[in-house]
């Protein structure tokens, strides 16, 4: 029989690794969660998304999932200026 504590440690580590991946906050409605996840998925599929650095991609995905664009958008050049 396997050690119960080892299996619990595995589950704990799995959750800790998943926490590093950006996620939609838990306090949003199901419809809003689905909308944000779809926006992030469309961003990941867009070929132009690969032109950004890994750090910029992470910031954009986090902004899409949290719906907090203010810290990200001012850093991009404005069209027509």
PDB file of N, CA, C and O in Angstrom:
ATOM      1  N   UNK A   1       0.846  -1.181   0.000  1.00  0.00           N
ATOM      2  CA  UNK A   1       0.000   0.000   0.000  1.00  0.00           C
ATOM      3  C   UNK A   1       0.888   1.240   0.000  1.00  0.00           C
ATOM      4  O   UNK A   1       1.866   1.303   0.744  1.00  0.00           O
ATOM      5  N   UNK A   2       0.556   2.216  -0.821  1.00  0.00           N
ATOM      6  CA  UNK A   2       1.348   3.436  -0.929  1.00  0.00           C
ATOM      7  C   UNK A   2       1.179   4.329   0.280  1.00  0.00           C
ATOM      8  O   UNK A   2       0.235   4.183   1.056  1.00  0.00           O
ATOM      9  N   UNK A   3       2.075   5.221   0.422  1.00  0.00           N
ATOM     10  CA  UNK A   3       2.039   6.162   1.533  1.00  0.00           C
ATOM     11  C   UNK A   3       1.000   7.245   1.249  1.00  0.00           C
ATOM     12  O   UNK A   3       1.064   7.912   0.217  1.00  0.00           O
ATOM     13  N   UNK A   4       0.067   7.417   2.140  1.00  0.00           N
ATOM     14  CA  UNK A   4      -1.002   8.390   1.982  1.00  0.00           C
ATOM     15  C   UNK A   4      -0.448   9.807   1.920  1.00  0.00           C
ATOM     16  O   UNK A   4      -0.937  10.635   1.152  1.00  0.00           O
ATOM     17  N   UNK A   5       0.561  10.085   2.719  1.00  0.00           N
ATOM     18  CA  UNK A   5       1.118  11.428   2.745  1.00  0.00           C
ATOM     19  C   UNK A   5       1.807  11.796   1.439  1.00  0.00           C
ATOM     20  O   UNK A   5       1.771  12.954   1.023  1.00  0.00           O
ATOM     21  N   UNK A   6       2.424  10.836   0.799  1.00  0.00           N
ATOM     22  CA  UNK A   6       3.048  11.105  -0.497  1.00  0.00           C
ATOM     23  C   UNK A   6       2.000  11.488  -1.530  1.00  0.00           C
ATOM     24  O   UNK A   6       2.229  12.389  -2.337  1.00  0.00           O
ATOM     25  N   UNK A   7       0.863  10.821  -1.517  1.00  0.00           N
ATOM     26  CA  UNK A   7      -0.186  11.149  -2.473  1.00  0.00           C
ATOM     27  C   UNK A   7      -0.762  12.530  -2.184  1.00  0.00           C
ATOM     28  O   UNK A   7      -1.106  13.262  -3.112  1.00  0.00           O
ATOM     29  N   UNK A   8      -0.868  12.891  -0.912  1.00  0.00           N
ATOM     30  CA  UNK A   8      -1.372  14.215  -0.562  1.00  0.00           C
ATOM     31  C   UNK A   8      -0.370  15.291  -0.982  1.00  0.00           C
ATOM     32  O   UNK A   8      -0.763  16.369  -1.428  1.00  0.00           O
ATOM     33  N   UNK A   9       0.900  15.001  -0.842  1.00  0.00           N
ATOM     34  CA  UNK A   9       1.928  15.943  -1.245  1.00  0.00           C
ATOM     35  C   UNK A   9       1.875  16.160  -2.756  1.00  0.00           C
ATOM     36  O   UNK A   9       2.071  17.279  -3.232  1.00  0.00           O
ATOM     37  N   UNK A  10       1.613  15.109  -3.499  1.00  0.00           N
ATOM     38  CA  UNK A  10       1.504  15.222  -4.952  1.00  0.00           C
ATOM     39  C   UNK A  10       0.358  16.163  -5.324  1.00  0.00           C
ATOM     40  O   UNK A  10       0.516  17.017  -6.196  1.00  0.00           O
ATOM     41  N   UNK A  11      -0.784  16.012  -4.674  1.00  0.00           N
ATOM     42  CA  UNK A  11      -1.930  16.873  -4.956  1.00  0.00           C
ATOM     43  C   UNK A  11      -1.597  18.306  -4.591  1.00  0.00           C
ATOM     44  O   UNK A  11      -1.950  19.226  -5.329  1.00  0.00           O
ATOM     45  N   UNK A  12      -0.922  18.516  -3.464  1.00  0.00           N
ATOM     46  CA  UNK A  12      -0.561  19.863  -3.049  1.00  0.00           C
ATOM     47  C   UNK A  12       0.377  20.503  -4.064  1.00  0.00           C
ATOM     48  O   UNK A  12       0.205  21.671  -4.411  1.00  0.00           O
ATOM     49  N   UNK A  13       1.363  19.758  -4.542  1.00  0.00           N
ATOM     50  CA  UNK A  13       2.294  20.293  -5.535  1.00  0.00           C
ATOM     51  C   UNK A  13       1.593  20.608  -6.844  1.00  0.00           C
ATOM     52  O   UNK A  13       1.904  21.601  -7.501  1.00  0.00           O
ATOM     53  N   UNK A  14       0.658  19.768  -7.215  1.00  0.00           N
ATOM     54  CA  UNK A  14      -0.076  19.992  -8.461  1.00  0.00           C
ATOM     55  C   UNK A  14      -0.853  21.309  -8.367  1.00  0.00           C
ATOM     56  O   UNK A  14      -0.874  22.083  -9.325  1.00  0.00           O
ATOM     57  N   UNK A  15      -1.482  21.565  -7.238  1.00  0.00           N
ATOM     58  CA  UNK A  15      -2.218  22.812  -7.065  1.00  0.00           C
ATOM     59  C   UNK A  15      -1.287  24.010  -7.059  1.00  0.00           C
ATOM     60  O   UNK A  15      -1.632  25.059  -7.603  1.00  0.00           O
ATOM     61  N   UNK A  16      -0.132  23.881  -6.465  1.00  0.00           N
ATOM     62  CA  UNK A  16       0.823  24.985  -6.426  1.00  0.00           C
ATOM     63  C   UNK A  16       1.311  25.323  -7.829  1.00  0.00           C
ATOM     64  O   UNK A  16       1.466  26.499  -8.159  1.00  0.00           O
ATOM     65  N   UNK A  17       1.553  24.319  -8.655  1.00  0.00           N
ATOM     66  CA  UNK A  17       1.982  24.565 -10.028  1.00  0.00           C
ATOM     67  C   UNK A  17       0.872  25.225 -10.831  1.00  0.00           C
ATOM     68  O   UNK A  17       1.137  26.100 -11.654  1.00  0.00           O
ATOM     69  N   UNK A  18      -0.352  24.816 -10.599  1.00  0.00           N
ATOM     70  CA  UNK A  18      -1.481  25.390 -11.326  1.00  0.00           C
ATOM     71  C   UNK A  18      -1.704  26.851 -10.934  1.00  0.00           C
ATOM     72  O   UNK A  18      -2.212  27.638 -11.732  1.00  0.00           O
ATOM     73  N   UNK A  19      -1.326  27.210  -9.712  1.00  0.00           N
ATOM     74  CA  UNK A  19      -1.526  28.582  -9.251  1.00  0.00           C
ATOM     75  C   UNK A  19      -0.635  29.561 -10.008  1.00  0.00           C
ATOM     76  O   UNK A  19      -0.959  30.746 -10.081  1.00  0.00           O
ATOM     77  N   UNK A  20       0.467  29.102 -10.566  1.00  0.00           N
ATOM     78  CA  UNK A  20       1.352  29.979 -11.310  1.00  0.00           C
ATOM     79  C   UNK A  20       0.744  30.391 -12.653  1.00  0.00           C
ATOM     80  O   UNK A  20       1.049  31.467 -13.167  1.00  0.00           O
ATOM     81  N   UNK A  21      -0.096  29.557 -13.210  1.00  0.00           N
ATOM     82  CA  UNK A  21      -0.765  29.860 -14.469  1.00  0.00           C
ATOM     83  C   UNK A  21      -1.855  30.903 -14.202  1.00  0.00           C
ATOM     84  O   UNK A  21      -2.622  30.757 -13.250  1.00  0.00           O
ATOM     85  N   UNK A  22      -1.934  31.958 -15.030  1.00  0.00           N
ATOM     86  CA  UNK A  22      -2.982  32.971 -14.821  1.00  0.00           C
ATOM     87  C   UNK A  22      -4.372  32.342 -14.921  1.00  0.00           C
ATOM     88  O   UNK A  22      -4.630  31.508 -15.789  1.00  0.00           O
ATOM     89  N   UNK A  23      -5.248  32.752 -14.029  1.00  0.00           N
ATOM     90  CA  UNK A  23      -6.604  32.205 -13.998  1.00  0.00           C
ATOM     91  C   UNK A  23      -7.612  33.327 -13.803  1.00  0.00           C
ATOM     92  O   UNK A  23      -7.282  34.408 -13.314  1.00  0.00           O
ATOM     93  N   UNK A  24      -8.847  33.044 -14.196  1.00  0.00           N
ATOM     94  CA  UNK A  24      -9.949  33.970 -13.983  1.00  0.00           C
ATOM     95  C   UNK A  24     -10.264  33.971 -12.491  1.00  0.00           C
ATOM     96  O   UNK A  24     -10.336  32.904 -11.883  1.00  0.00           O
ATOM     97  N   UNK A  25     -10.454  35.149 -11.886  1.00  0.00           N
ATOM     98  CA  UNK A  25     -10.823  35.171 -10.466  1.00  0.00           C
ATOM     99  C   UNK A  25     -12.102  34.386 -10.201  1.00  0.00           C
ATOM    100  O   UNK A  25     -12.980  34.302 -11.060  1.00  0.00           O
ATOM    101  N   UNK A  26     -12.197  33.822  -9.028  1.00  0.00           N
ATOM    102  CA  UNK A  26     -13.343  32.966  -8.695  1.00  0.00           C
ATOM    103  C   UNK A  26     -14.640  33.743  -8.470  1.00  0.00           C
ATOM    104  O   UNK A  26     -15.724  33.162  -8.536  1.00  0.00           O
ATOM    105  N   UNK A  27     -14.544  35.032  -8.210  1.00  0.00           N
ATOM    106  CA  UNK A  27     -15.742  35.784  -7.845  1.00  0.00           C
ATOM    107  C   UNK A  27     -16.515  36.344  -9.038  1.00  0.00           C
ATOM    108  O   UNK A  27     -17.386  37.193  -8.848  1.00  0.00           O
ATOM    109  N   UNK A  28     -16.226  35.898 -10.256  1.00  0.00           N
ATOM    110  CA  UNK A  28     -16.963  36.368 -11.429  1.00  0.00           C
ATOM    111  C   UNK A  28     -18.019  35.327 -11.829  1.00  0.00           C
ATOM    112  O   UNK A  28     -17.913  34.147 -11.493  1.00  0.00           O
ATOM    113  N   UNK A  29     -19.015  35.790 -12.540  1.00  0.00           N
ATOM    114  CA  UNK A  29     -20.083  34.885 -12.961  1.00  0.00           C
ATOM    115  C   UNK A  29     -19.572  33.888 -13.994  1.00  0.00           C
ATOM    116  O   UNK A  29     -18.501  34.072 -14.574  1.00  0.00           O
ATOM    117  N   UNK A  30     -20.336  32.847 -14.215  1.00  0.00           N
ATOM    118  CA  UNK A  30     -19.944  31.818 -15.174  1.00  0.00           C
ATOM    119  C   UNK A  30     -19.841  32.383 -16.589  1.00  0.00           C
ATOM    120  O   UNK A  30     -18.912  32.060 -17.328  1.00  0.00           O
ATOM    121  N   UNK A  31     -20.795  33.223 -16.957  1.00  0.00           N
ATOM    122  CA  UNK A  31     -20.787  33.821 -18.296  1.00  0.00           C
ATOM    123  C   UNK A  31     -19.562  34.712 -18.487  1.00  0.00           C
ATOM    124  O   UNK A  31     -18.931  34.695 -19.544  1.00  0.00           O
ATOM    125  N   UNK A  32     -19.232  35.487 -17.461  1.00  0.00           N
ATOM    126  CA  UNK A  32     -18.057  36.354 -17.538  1.00  0.00           C
ATOM    127  C   UNK A  32     -16.776  35.536 -17.579  1.00  0.00           C
ATOM    128  O   UNK A  32     -15.832  35.895 -18.282  1.00  0.00           O
ATOM    129  N   UNK A  33     -16.736  34.452 -16.838  1.00  0.00           N
ATOM    130  CA  UNK A  33     -15.572  33.551 -16.855  1.00  0.00           C
ATOM    131  C   UNK A  33     -15.357  32.990 -18.261  1.00  0.00           C
ATOM    132  O   UNK A  33     -14.233  32.972 -18.762  1.00  0.00           O
ATOM    133  N   UNK A  34     -16.435  32.536 -18.889  1.00  0.00           N
ATOM    134  CA  UNK A  34     -16.358  31.974 -20.240  1.00  0.00           C
ATOM    135  C   UNK A  34     -15.897  33.043 -21.227  1.00  0.00           C
ATOM    136  O   UNK A  34     -15.076  32.763 -22.100  1.00  0.00           O
ATOM    137  N   UNK A  35     -16.420  34.270 -21.096  1.00  0.00           N
ATOM    138  CA  UNK A  35     -16.041  35.357 -21.997  1.00  0.00           C
ATOM    139  C   UNK A  35     -14.548  35.650 -21.889  1.00  0.00           C
ATOM    140  O   UNK A  35     -13.862  35.778 -22.903  1.00  0.00           O
ATOM    141  N   UNK A  36     -14.054  35.754 -20.674  1.00  0.00           N
ATOM    142  CA  UNK A  36     -12.633  36.062 -20.467  1.00  0.00           C
ATOM    143  C   UNK A  36     -11.737  34.942 -20.983  1.00  0.00           C
ATOM    144  O   UNK A  36     -10.693  35.205 -21.580  1.00  0.00           O
ATOM    145  N   UNK A  37     -12.142  33.695 -20.753  1.00  0.00           N
ATOM    146  CA  UNK A  37     -11.348  32.571 -21.247  1.00  0.00           C
ATOM    147  C   UNK A  37     -11.319  32.539 -22.766  1.00  0.00           C
ATOM    148  O   UNK A  37     -10.299  32.190 -23.362  1.00  0.00           O
ATOM    149  N   UNK A  38     -12.433  32.903 -23.398  1.00  0.00           N
ATOM    150  CA  UNK A  38     -12.473  32.946 -24.864  1.00  0.00           C
ATOM    151  C   UNK A  38     -11.586  34.058 -25.414  1.00  0.00           C
ATOM    152  O   UNK A  38     -10.929  33.877 -26.439  1.00  0.00           O
ATOM    153  N   UNK A  39     -11.561  35.208 -24.740  1.00  0.00           N
ATOM    154  CA  UNK A  39     -10.688  36.296 -25.167  1.00  0.00           C
ATOM    155  C   UNK A  39      -9.237  35.849 -25.097  1.00  0.00           C
ATOM    156  O   UNK A  39      -8.469  36.082 -26.031  1.00  0.00           O
ATOM    157  N   UNK A  40      -8.857  35.207 -23.998  1.00  0.00           N
ATOM    158  CA  UNK A  40      -7.480  34.727 -23.843  1.00  0.00           C
ATOM    159  C   UNK A  40      -7.142  33.672 -24.899  1.00  0.00           C
ATOM    160  O   UNK A  40      -6.030  33.657 -25.427  1.00  0.00           O
ATOM    161  N   UNK A  41      -8.086  32.801 -25.203  1.00  0.00           N
ATOM    162  CA  UNK A  41      -7.853  31.770 -26.214  1.00  0.00           C
ATOM    163  C   UNK A  41      -7.668  32.386 -27.593  1.00  0.00           C
ATOM    164  O   UNK A  41      -6.787  31.968 -28.346  1.00  0.00           O
ATOM    165  N   UNK A  42      -8.498  33.384 -27.935  1.00  0.00           N
ATOM    166  CA  UNK A  42      -8.343  34.064 -29.223  1.00  0.00           C
ATOM    167  C   UNK A  42      -6.993  34.768 -29.307  1.00  0.00           C
ATOM    168  O   UNK A  42      -6.360  34.782 -30.363  1.00  0.00           O
ATOM    169  N   UNK A  43      -6.556  35.346 -28.201  1.00  0.00           N
ATOM    170  CA  UNK A  43      -5.251  36.015 -28.191  1.00  0.00           C
ATOM    171  C   UNK A  43      -4.133  35.006 -28.443  1.00  0.00           C
ATOM    172  O   UNK A  43      -3.218  35.276 -29.221  1.00  0.00           O
ATOM    173  N   UNK A  44      -4.199  33.856 -27.795  1.00  0.00           N
ATOM    174  CA  UNK A  44      -3.150  32.842 -27.956  1.00  0.00           C
ATOM    175  C   UNK A  44      -3.110  32.300 -29.378  1.00  0.00           C
ATOM    176  O   UNK A  44      -2.038  31.950 -29.872  1.00  0.00           O
ATOM    177  N   UNK A  45      -4.264  32.225 -30.045  1.00  0.00           N
ATOM    178  CA  UNK A  45      -4.324  31.691 -31.411  1.00  0.00           C
ATOM    179  C   UNK A  45      -3.911  32.696 -32.472  1.00  0.00           C
ATOM    180  O   UNK A  45      -3.584  32.311 -33.594  1.00  0.00           O
ATOM    181  N   UNK A  46      -3.920  33.973 -32.135  1.00  0.00           N
ATOM    182  CA  UNK A  46      -3.595  35.025 -33.096  1.00  0.00           C
ATOM    183  C   UNK A  46      -2.110  34.956 -33.447  1.00  0.00           C
ATOM    184  O   UNK A  46      -1.269  34.982 -32.548  1.00  0.00           O
ATOM    185  N   UNK A  47      -1.764  34.869 -34.754  1.00  0.00           N
ATOM    186  CA  UNK A  47      -0.353  34.793 -35.141  1.00  0.00           C
ATOM    187  C   UNK A  47       0.455  36.013 -34.700  1.00  0.00           C
ATOM    188  O   UNK A  47       1.650  35.888 -34.434  1.00  0.00           O
ATOM    189  N   UNK A  48      -0.160  37.172 -34.617  1.00  0.00           N
ATOM    190  CA  UNK A  48       0.550  38.378 -34.192  1.00  0.00           C
ATOM    191  C   UNK A  48       0.946  38.313 -32.722  1.00  0.00           C
ATOM    192  O   UNK A  48       1.858  39.024 -32.299  1.00  0.00           O
ATOM    193  N   UNK A  49       0.283  37.480 -31.942  1.00  0.00           N
ATOM    194  CA  UNK A  49       0.583  37.349 -30.516  1.00  0.00           C
ATOM    195  C   UNK A  49       1.992  36.805 -30.309  1.00  0.00           C
ATOM    196  O   UNK A  49       2.635  37.113 -29.306  1.00  0.00           O
ATOM    197  N   UNK A  50       2.472  36.000 -31.247  1.00  0.00           N
ATOM    198  CA  UNK A  50       3.816  35.413 -31.135  1.00  0.00           C
ATOM    199  C   UNK A  50       4.910  36.469 -31.287  1.00  0.00           C
ATOM    200  O   UNK A  50       6.059  36.218 -30.922  1.00  0.00           O
ATOM    201  N   UNK A  51       4.574  37.639 -31.817  1.00  0.00           N
ATOM    202  CA  UNK A  51       5.563  38.697 -31.984  1.00  0.00           C
ATOM    203  C   UNK A  51       5.953  39.359 -30.664  1.00  0.00           C
ATOM    204  O   UNK A  51       6.995  40.009 -30.582  1.00  0.00           O
ATOM    205  N   UNK A  52       5.132  39.199 -29.643  1.00  0.00           N
ATOM    206  CA  UNK A  52       5.427  39.792 -28.340  1.00  0.00           C
ATOM    207  C   UNK A  52       6.416  38.918 -27.570  1.00  0.00           C
ATOM    208  O   UNK A  52       6.524  37.717 -27.816  1.00  0.00           O
ATOM    209  N   UNK A  53       7.123  39.530 -26.650  1.00  0.00           N
ATOM    210  CA  UNK A  53       8.032  38.769 -25.790  1.00  0.00           C
ATOM    211  C   UNK A  53       7.208  37.904 -24.845  1.00  0.00           C
ATOM    212  O   UNK A  53       6.006  38.119 -24.684  1.00  0.00           O
ATOM    213  N   UNK A  54       7.855  36.930 -24.224  1.00  0.00           N
ATOM    214  CA  UNK A  54       7.155  36.040 -23.294  1.00  0.00           C
ATOM    215  C   UNK A  54       6.563  36.825 -22.126  1.00  0.00           C
ATOM    216  O   UNK A  54       5.465  36.517 -21.663  1.00  0.00           O
ATOM    217  N   UNK A  55       7.281  37.830 -21.654  1.00  0.00           N
ATOM    218  CA  UNK A  55       6.780  38.650 -20.541  1.00  0.00           C
ATOM    219  C   UNK A  55       5.538  39.433 -20.956  1.00  0.00           C
ATOM    220  O   UNK A  55       4.566  39.515 -20.206  1.00  0.00           O
ATOM    221  N   UNK A  56       5.579  40.007 -22.157  1.00  0.00           N
ATOM    222  CA  UNK A  56       4.429  40.764 -22.657  1.00  0.00           C
ATOM    223  C   UNK A  56       3.232  39.839 -22.883  1.00  0.00           C
ATOM    224  O   UNK A  56       2.097  40.212 -22.589  1.00  0.00           O
ATOM    225  N   UNK A  57       3.478  38.642 -23.401  1.00  0.00           N
ATOM    226  CA  UNK A  57       2.396  37.681 -23.597  1.00  0.00           C
ATOM    227  C   UNK A  57       1.746  37.339 -22.263  1.00  0.00           C
ATOM    228  O   UNK A  57       0.521  37.287 -22.160  1.00  0.00           O
ATOM    229  N   UNK A  58       2.563  37.105 -21.243  1.00  0.00           N
ATOM    230  CA  UNK A  58       2.038  36.779 -19.921  1.00  0.00           C
ATOM    231  C   UNK A  58       1.191  37.924 -19.379  1.00  0.00           C
ATOM    232  O   UNK A  58       0.116  37.694 -18.826  1.00  0.00           O
ATOM    233  N   UNK A  59       1.671  39.157 -19.534  1.00  0.00           N
ATOM    234  CA  UNK A  59       0.918  40.315 -19.050  1.00  0.00           C
ATOM    235  C   UNK A  59      -0.408  40.464 -19.794  1.00  0.00           C
ATOM    236  O   UNK A  59      -1.431  40.786 -19.188  1.00  0.00           O
ATOM    237  N   UNK A  60      -0.389  40.232 -21.100  1.00  0.00           N
ATOM    238  CA  UNK A  60      -1.626  40.345 -21.880  1.00  0.00           C
ATOM    239  C   UNK A  60      -2.639  39.271 -21.491  1.00  0.00           C
ATOM    240  O   UNK A  60      -3.831  39.554 -21.371  1.00  0.00           O
ATOM    241  N   UNK A  61      -2.170  38.045 -21.294  1.00  0.00           N
ATOM    242  CA  UNK A  61      -3.081  36.968 -20.897  1.00  0.00           C
ATOM    243  C   UNK A  61      -3.656  37.248 -19.510  1.00  0.00           C
ATOM    244  O   UNK A  61      -4.851  37.055 -19.286  1.00  0.00           O
ATOM    245  N   UNK A  62      -2.819  37.700 -18.583  1.00  0.00           N
ATOM    246  CA  UNK A  62      -3.308  38.052 -17.245  1.00  0.00           C
ATOM    247  C   UNK A  62      -4.341  39.180 -17.319  1.00  0.00           C
ATOM    248  O   UNK A  62      -5.349  39.148 -16.612  1.00  0.00           O
ATOM    249  N   UNK A  63      -4.092  40.172 -18.169  1.00  0.00           N
ATOM    250  CA  UNK A  63      -5.040  41.276 -18.320  1.00  0.00           C
ATOM    251  C   UNK A  63      -6.366  40.773 -18.885  1.00  0.00           C
ATOM    252  O   UNK A  63      -7.431  41.218 -18.456  1.00  0.00           O
ATOM    253  N   UNK A  64      -6.308  39.856 -19.838  1.00  0.00           N
ATOM    254  CA  UNK A  64      -7.537  39.313 -20.422  1.00  0.00           C
ATOM    255  C   UNK A  64      -8.325  38.505 -19.396  1.00  0.00           C
ATOM    256  O   UNK A  64      -9.552  38.599 -19.344  1.00  0.00           O
ATOM    257  N   UNK A  65      -7.635  37.719 -18.587  1.00  0.00           N
ATOM    258  CA  UNK A  65      -8.336  36.868 -17.626  1.00  0.00           C
ATOM    259  C   UNK A  65      -8.861  37.647 -16.423  1.00  0.00           C
ATOM    260  O   UNK A  65      -9.894  37.287 -15.858  1.00  0.00           O
ATOM    261  N   UNK A  66      -8.169  38.701 -16.029  1.00  0.00           N
ATOM    262  CA  UNK A  66      -8.625  39.494 -14.886  1.00  0.00           C
ATOM    263  C   UNK A  66      -9.461  40.686 -15.320  1.00  0.00           C
ATOM    264  O   UNK A  66     -10.080  41.348 -14.487  1.00  0.00           O
ATOM    265  N   UNK A  67      -9.482  40.966 -16.631  1.00  0.00           N
ATOM    266  CA  UNK A  67     -10.204  42.095 -17.211  1.00  0.00           C
ATOM    267  C   UNK A  67      -9.701  43.409 -16.623  1.00  0.00           C
ATOM    268  O   UNK A  67     -10.482  44.329 -16.380  1.00  0.00           O
ATOM    269  N   UNK A  68      -8.394  43.489 -16.396  1.00  0.00           N
ATOM    270  CA  UNK A  68      -7.751  44.683 -15.870  1.00  0.00           C
ATOM    271  C   UNK A  68      -6.696  45.120 -16.882  1.00  0.00           C
ATOM    272  O   UNK A  68      -5.554  44.663 -16.837  1.00  0.00           O
ATOM    273  N   UNK A  69      -7.086  46.009 -17.795  1.00  0.00           N
ATOM    274  CA  UNK A  69      -6.223  46.392 -18.904  1.00  0.00           C
ATOM    275  C   UNK A  69      -5.412  47.646 -18.635  1.00  0.00           C
ATOM    276  O   UNK A  69      -4.481  47.930 -19.388  1.00  0.00           O
ATOM    277  N   UNK A  70      -5.722  48.408 -17.597  1.00  0.00           N
ATOM    278  CA  UNK A  70      -5.051  49.685 -17.345  1.00  0.00           C
ATOM    279  C   UNK A  70      -3.535  49.566 -17.216  1.00  0.00           C
ATOM    280  O   UNK A  70      -2.833  50.413 -17.767  1.00  0.00           O
ATOM    281  N   UNK A  71      -2.988  48.566 -16.520  1.00  0.00           N
ATOM    282  CA  UNK A  71      -1.523  48.495 -16.415  1.00  0.00           C
ATOM    283  C   UNK A  71      -0.833  48.114 -17.731  1.00  0.00           C
ATOM    284  O   UNK A  71       0.356  48.384 -17.901  1.00  0.00           O
ATOM    285  N   UNK A  72      -1.558  47.495 -18.656  1.00  0.00           N
ATOM    286  CA  UNK A  72      -0.945  46.966 -19.872  1.00  0.00           C
ATOM    287  C   UNK A  72      -1.048  47.934 -21.043  1.00  0.00           C
ATOM    288  O   UNK A  72      -0.055  48.178 -21.727  1.00  0.00           O
ATOM    289  N   UNK A  73      -2.207  48.477 -21.280  1.00  0.00           N
ATOM    290  CA  UNK A  73      -2.444  49.256 -22.501  1.00  0.00           C
ATOM    291  C   UNK A  73      -1.628  50.540 -22.628  1.00  0.00           C
ATOM    292  O   UNK A  73      -1.228  50.859 -23.748  1.00  0.00           O
ATOM    293  N   UNK A  74      -1.352  51.293 -21.581  1.00  0.00           N
ATOM    294  CA  UNK A  74      -0.565  52.519 -21.785  1.00  0.00           C
ATOM    295  C   UNK A  74       0.840  52.269 -22.329  1.00  0.00           C
ATOM    296  O   UNK A  74       1.471  53.194 -22.842  1.00  0.00           O
ATOM    297  N   UNK A  75       1.325  51.072 -22.231  1.00  0.00           N
ATOM    298  CA  UNK A  75       2.682  50.767 -22.695  1.00  0.00           C
ATOM    299  C   UNK A  75       2.732  50.532 -24.205  1.00  0.00           C
ATOM    300  O   UNK A  75       3.819  50.531 -24.783  1.00  0.00           O
ATOM    301  N   UNK A  76       1.604  50.338 -24.845  1.00  0.00           N
ATOM    302  CA  UNK A  76       1.591  50.093 -26.273  1.00  0.00           C
ATOM    303  C   UNK A  76       1.441  51.429 -27.016  1.00  0.00           C
ATOM    304  O   UNK A  76       0.733  52.322 -26.551  1.00  0.00           O
ATOM    305  N   UNK A  77       2.103  51.561 -28.163  1.00  0.00           N
ATOM    306  CA  UNK A  77       1.979  52.819 -28.909  1.00  0.00           C
ATOM    307  C   UNK A  77       0.551  52.988 -29.430  1.00  0.00           C
ATOM    308  O   UNK A  77      -0.124  52.023 -29.790  1.00  0.00           O
ATOM    309  N   UNK A  78       0.132  54.218 -29.455  1.00  0.00           N
ATOM    310  CA  UNK A  78      -1.224  54.510 -29.932  1.00  0.00           C
ATOM    311  C   UNK A  78      -1.213  54.702 -31.444  1.00  0.00           C
ATOM    312  O   UNK A  78      -0.273  55.265 -32.006  1.00  0.00           O
ATOM    313  N   UNK A  79      -2.264  54.229 -32.085  1.00  0.00           N
ATOM    314  CA  UNK A  79      -2.393  54.341 -33.534  1.00  0.00           C
ATOM    315  C   UNK A  79      -2.774  55.789 -33.876  1.00  0.00           C
ATOM    316  O   UNK A  79      -3.646  56.376 -33.236  1.00  0.00           O
ATOM    317  N   UNK A  80      -2.120  56.346 -34.875  1.00  0.00           N
ATOM    318  CA  UNK A  80      -2.455  57.696 -35.325  1.00  0.00           C
ATOM    319  C   UNK A  80      -1.826  58.804 -34.524  1.00  0.00           C
ATOM    320  O   UNK A  80      -2.204  59.961 -34.704  1.00  0.00           O
ATOM    321  N   UNK A  81      -0.887  58.513 -33.648  1.00  0.00           N
ATOM    322  CA  UNK A  81      -0.253  59.581 -32.848  1.00  0.00           C
ATOM    323  C   UNK A  81       1.200  59.684 -33.169  1.00  0.00           C
ATOM    324  O   UNK A  81       1.900  60.522 -32.601  1.00  0.00           O
TER     325      UNK A  81
END
